[in-house]
Amino acid sequence: MHHDKVYVGKMLIHKEITEEKLKEAVKKFVGKINQLPPRISRVKRVVREREVKKFELTNFDSKNKTAEFICEVQAGTYIRKLIDDLGKELGVGAQMTELRRTRAGLFSDKDKEFVKIEDVEKAVEEYKKGKEEKLRKILIPAEKILEIIPFIEIDKKWMYKLTHGSPIFDEMLSNLKEEKKIIDSKEPFLIICDGKLVEIAKFTDKFEQKSILAKPSVVLI
């Protein structure tokens, strides 16, 4: 949610303009910018600072007054507002007409082919009939999150207790010194067993026993 995003899109410029002037205006929106979220948005409409790491034109059609672009932005940046502000900077007006997100954090359209919702529905129907091949090609394994959040590994013998609400004890940790650093950071962390994701956990101080380090916050199994 809080990682950078990359988008490709298309804008319509309301009046004729030269490509050179458009490119010069685009440069002004690279770096730290102040942005007021659009009227229709899920956040409070107050000016916020956001970072635009990349904003470039990839195609310009002067006849139809359209331009294609690519931009890499900080999470929480509104692209349609970015284009609207660009139009105001130009003094001619502009609006976003197409937009596609190509990367969000570590997830990219290069990792998996985009899938239509109709294809997902068909794959689910086949899965219900015992054919899971198509659905497996579509779904991204939950273990992908191991690339983002720190994790500790638990031996199989403790699985029953963990999946029935048990906190984590010192004796459950395979590398006590290193894994205590993760737990003591008080940030959410993952618990894995045999290379598979078991649950998400976080530090808690609600227990009196000194040996207890953490308890499950979300059980995924």
N, C-alpha and C positions, 0 to 999 in steps of 0.2 A: 504493500500500500504506500509506503513512504520512499520507495526507490524511484530513480529517474525514469522518465518515459521517453520513447522515441515515436514520432508520428510522421506520416506522409499525408499530404492533403492537397486540396485545390481551392483557390480563391477566385472570386469574381470582383474585378475592379469596376467601379461604377462609371468612370469616365476614362477617356483615352489618356495614356501616360507612356512615357518611354521606359524601356527596360532598365536603362542606366539610372533613372530617377528612382525606380522601384527598388533596385538593388541597394542604392545608397540609403533609402529609408529603412530597409530590412536590417542593415548593419546597426542601426540605432537601437534595435531591440535585442541585441545580443549582450549577455552579461546580466547584472542585477537590474531588475525593473520593478516598478510599483504597479500593481494590477488591482483593479476593483472587480470582484467577481460579477458575472452577469446577473441580471435581475432574476432570472430563473436558474437557481443553483441551490445546492444543499448546504451552503455555508453562509455565515453572516456576511452581509455586504459591507465590508470594511476594506480599506486599501491594505494590501499585503505585499511584502517584498518576495519576489520569486526570481530564480535564476534561469535564464535561457542560455544553455551551453552551446547550442548550434541552431542557426536559422538561415537556411539557404534556399534560393530559387533553383529548381531543377529543370523548369521549362517555362517559357513565356510565349503567349499567343496574343500579339497586339491586336489582331483583327477581331477576335472574340473577347478581348479584354480579360483573359484568364491567365492564371499563373499556378504552377505546381510547385510544391515546396517540401522540404524535410526539416524537422526541428527536433532537438533533444532538449528536454526541459525538466526542471525540478518538479517533483510530485506536487499536485495542487495548482498547477498552472493551467489556465483555461485557454485552449487554442483559439476557439471562436472569438474570445475577447482580445486575444493577441492580434488576430487579423483585423478586428474592428478598430483597435487602437492604431494599427498600421494605416488603415484607410483614413483615419482622422489626421495622422501625421502627414500623409500625402495631400490632404485637403480635398480628396475626391470621393472618399468612401470606399469601403471594401467589405466583403462578407465571405465567410468560409462556406464552400459548397460540398466538399467531400473531405472525409477524414478517416484514416485507418491507423490504429496503433500497431507498430511493428515490434516494439520491445517494451517490457515493463520489468525493471530489475533484471533478474537473470533469465527471464522468459522471453524468447524471441521467436518470430515467425520462421527463423532459420532452423529452429529445433524440431518443430512439427509443422506439417502442412495445416493451414487453416481448414476448419471443418464446418460445414453448414449444419444448422440445427436439425434439418431434415435427415442428414446422414447420421447424426447422433441418435435420433429417434429410431431409425432403422436398425442401427447397431444394437440398441437396447432390446428391441423386439427379438432380434436374433439371439441375443444373450439369454433371454427368457426361454428360448427353445433349446438352450444348451450349446449354442455356437458363440464363443466369446472372442474369436480372432479379430473381428472388426473393432469391437469395443476396446480391446487391449491396444490396438494401434492408435486409437484416439486419445485415451486417457494418459495423463502424465502421472507416474508413480508418486505416491506421497513422500517417498524417500528423497525426492528432489529437494525438499526443504532442508535436508542435512547440509546443503551447500550454503545456507543462509544463517541458520541458528546453531549455536554450540550444542553438543550432545554428549551424553555419558552412556556407557554400555553396561547392561545388567546381565548376569548369568541366567540361563534358562530356569534354574531351580527356584528363582525368585519371582517368576512370571505370575504364578497363581496369586501370590500375595498382592503384587502391584496392580493386577487387573481386578482385584476385589477391594481396592481402596486403601491399601497399606501405604504409609509414608516410606521414604527412603532412609535406610539405616547405613551406618558406616560399612558394615560387613557386606552390604550388597554391592559396593563399588569395586570395580576391578583395578582402578588406578586412583587410590584414595586421595593422594596429594594433589594431582592435577585436576581431578573431577571436583574436589571441594572448592577449587578456585572458581569453577563455573557456577556451582551452587551458591557460594557465598557472595557472588556478584549481585544477587537478588534479581537478576534478569531472567525471563523465561528461558528454559532450555529443553532439549529433547531427551527422551529415554529410548534407547534402541536395544534390541535383543536379536542376536544372530543376523545382524545387518538390516533388520526391519524396524520401522517406526512403531513404538508401543504407545507413547503418550507424550503430552506436553506437561511440564511441571514448573513450579516456581518456588522460591524460598518462602518459608512462613515461620513466624515466631510464636505461634499459638500453642505449641506443645512445651511441656515442662521438661521432658526427657532430653538431656543434652546430646544423646546419640542421634536424635532425629534431625535431619538436615532439611528435608523438603517433603512436600506432599503433592499428589497429582492435582492439577487444576483443570485439565481437560483430558478425558479418557477417550482414546481413538479406536480402541479395539472393543 
